[in-house]
Amino acid sequence: MRFMETSDTAAKPPERPESTAAAEAAEENAAAPTGVAAQDWKTASADPQYRAAVVDLLGALAYGELAAFERLAEDAKLAPTLADKAELAKMASAEFHHFEQLRDRLAAVGAEPTEAMDPFVEALDGFHKQTAPSDWLEGLVKAYVGDSIASDFYREVAARLDVDTRWLVLGVLDDTGHASFAVEKVRAAIEAEPRVGGRLALWARRLMGEALSQSQRVVADRDALSTMLVGGVADGFDLAEVGRMFSRITEAHTKRMAALGLAA
């Protein structure tokens, strides 16, 4: 069943998050918005190709959040202590709340959420299957490194979206607490047994490659989304900017590896 098309006035935009690290960073690094990035959803969505691209983007994000919820719930089973299990359960709950926000937004703009998510199931499930952690520490590194790479990519895209969609995307990409938790646990494990560091560094490099490949597959498979990113819709990237974008993502990855005490 497809949701009935709603009016743009009925599709209320999400509330702007009061303060998120992602939003603050975007404001610091971005120039004053122009073009679509300066418009609200009602104005920008008058372009059907832009509307289709945003539905694709929200569908990919929604399934990513749902998969993150499932994965964190599974990782909790590997937790060595009850406190660790409870911490992961709390993070899983936050991811599911993000999923609900995206699902509700898709419905509000007249898209059926499961149909919007379905094109991305195979790629995302394939990524998680190829990068299934073998133990607790690998699971922490995957959540911290792998998910962060995807989040960096989506934040880059968000800078070119209409104001309402941009704030929703930045809000659901905000850290659920996994970053500091993962850094604390991984650094403690390496300090207790230095040999662990080499294994986890190799694992993180593999995650980097798989995450970038997965992001490229997601975009390439959807015409509206890929057209938006390369400038055919809204204010997309040119080829030079694509290169700079991936340089920024790689630099952020290197900093995260250092925070974990691992070589990039």
N, C-alpha and C positions, 0 to 999 in steps of 0.2 A: 504494500500500500504506500503510495507517495503522499507526503503531506501536501495539503492544499496550498497554493501560492498565497502568501500573505502580502499585505501592503507594506511599503517601507516604513510607514509610521507605526505599524503593528510590530515590526521587527526592531525592537528597541536595541540600541547598541549596548555593549557591555559597559559596566562602570569602569572608569579609568582607575587602575590600581593606584593606591595612595603613594606607595613607595616600593619599587622593586629594583634590585640591582641591575637587571637587564634594561629596564626603562631608563634609569639614571645614566647608564653607560651609553645608551642610544642617543640620549639628549646631548651628552657631552661630546660625542664623536661626530654627530651628524650636523650638516649644515641646515639652515632653515628649510623646512619642507617646501617643495614646489610641486606643481602638477597634481597627480592623483594623491600623492602623499599629503597634500594640504587640504584634500577634500574629505567630506564625511561619506559614510557608506551610501546614503541615499543618492548622492550626486554621482559618486564613482560607479555604482552598480548599474547605472543607466546604460553602460557599455556591457552588452551581454557576454563578450569574451572575457572581460575583466571579472564579471560575476562568476563565470564558469571557473576561472583560474582560482579565485578565492575559495569556492566550494571545494575544489581539488585540494588546495592547501589545508583547509580546515579538516577535510576528510583524512588526509595523511597524518596530520597532527593528532586528530581524535583517536585514530587506530594506534598511533604510537603511544599515546597516554594509556590506552586500554591495555596494550601489550606490556607497558612498564608496570602497571598495576599487577598484572598476572605474574610477571617475572619477579618482582619484589616479594610477592606472597610466596613464590616458590623458594626464593633465596632465603627467606626467613627460616625454612626448614633446615638449612645448613648452618644456621647461627650457632656459635659455640656456647652462648649463655642465654638465659631467659631475658635479660635486659637487652641484648642485641636483637633477639627475636621481636621484642616489643617495639624497638626502634624502627626496624624494617616494616613492621605492620603499620606503624604510624605514617611512614613515608608512602607505603602502598595506598593508604587511605587518601593521602594528598593527591597522588597521581589520579586516583579515580575521580576525585572532585574536579580536577582539571578536565578529565574526559567528559564529565557531565556538563561543564561549561561549554565545551566545544560542540557536544551533541545538541544542547539546547539552542546554541547560536545557529547551527545548521538548520534546525527545524524552524527557527524564527525567520530565516531568509527564504524559506520555501523549499529547502532540500531535504530529502529523506536521509537521515544520518547513516544508516547501514549501507545504502547505495553509494553515498559519498565516500565511505571508508573502504568498501569492497575492492576497488582497483589497487589498493596498496597492501592488501593482506599478504599476497604471495611474496612480494619483495621484502617486507618487514619480517615476516615469519622465516623467510630464507636467511636473513641476516642473523636472527636469533638462533636459528638451528646451527648455522656455521660457526657461531661464536658462543656456544653453550659452555659456561664455566665448569671446570672440573672440581672446584672447591670453593669454600667461603671467600677466600682472598681474591680469587679470580672474578668472582661475582661482584665484589666491591669495586675492583678496578674497572670492570666492564660498565657498571652503572656510572662511575665517576668519569671515566675517559670516553667510552663509547657514546653514552647519552649526551655528554657535553659537546662532542663534535657535532652531533645532529642539531643540538640547540643553537650552537654558534651559526650553523647554516641557516636555520629558520630566522634567527635574529637579523642576519644580513638581509634576508628577503623582506622581513617585516618593515624595515626602514623605507621600503618602496610601496607600502600598502596605504590604503585610506586610513584616516585617523582612528575610526572605530575598530576596524579589524586589527590595526597595529597594536592597540592597547590590549586587546584580547589575547593576541598571540604572545606579546611580551609577558603578560600576566601568567599564562599557563606554562611558560618556559622558566618561570622563576624557580630558584632552587628550593627543593622540598626539605633540605637539611642533610641530603645524602653526601654533599661535598665534604663538609667538615667531618662528618662521621667516617667516611671512607678514608680520608687523609689520616685521621687519628689512628684508626685500626691498622691500616697498611704500614704506616711508619713504625708503629709499635711492633708489628710482626717482623719487619726487616731488622729492627734494632735487636730483637730477640734471636733472630736467625738470619744473618746477612745473606746467606745463599739464596734466600727467597727472592731477593731483589732482582737477580739476573733473570729468573724465570718470569717474574711479573713484568719486567721491562720488555721482554720478548712478546709477551701476551698483549701488552698495551700497544706495541707497534703493529701487531696483527689487527687489533681492533681499529686502529687509525685507518689502515688500508681498507678494511671491510666497510667501515662507516662511510668513508668518502665514496666508495664504489656504490654503496646502497643509495646514498643521496642522489648520485648521478642517474641511477636506474629509475628512481622514483620520478625525477623530473622528466627524463627522456620518454617515459611511457605515456605522459599526459600532454597532449598538444597545447591546450590552453595554458597550462602551468609553464611549460618550457618557453612558449611564445612570450609570456609575461616577463620571464627572467632575462631573456635576451633582448628586451626592448620593444617587442612588437605591441605590447599592451602596457599601459602605465609607464613608469620611468625605470625600465629594466637595466640590466647590466650590459655594457659593451664588452668586447673580448678582453680588453686591457683590464677592465674592472673585475672580470671573472678571475683573472690571474691574481690581482691584488686581494680579492676576497679569500681565495684559498691560501694565500700567504698569511693573512690574518688568522685564519682558522688553524693553520699549522703552528703559528707562533703561540697562540693560546694553548694548543695542545702541549707544546714544549714547556710552558709555564706550569701546566697542571702536572706534568711528569715530574718536574722539579719539586713541586709541593708534596708529591708522594714519596720523594726521595729516590726516584728512578731516573735512569738516563734515557733521553728521548731517542 
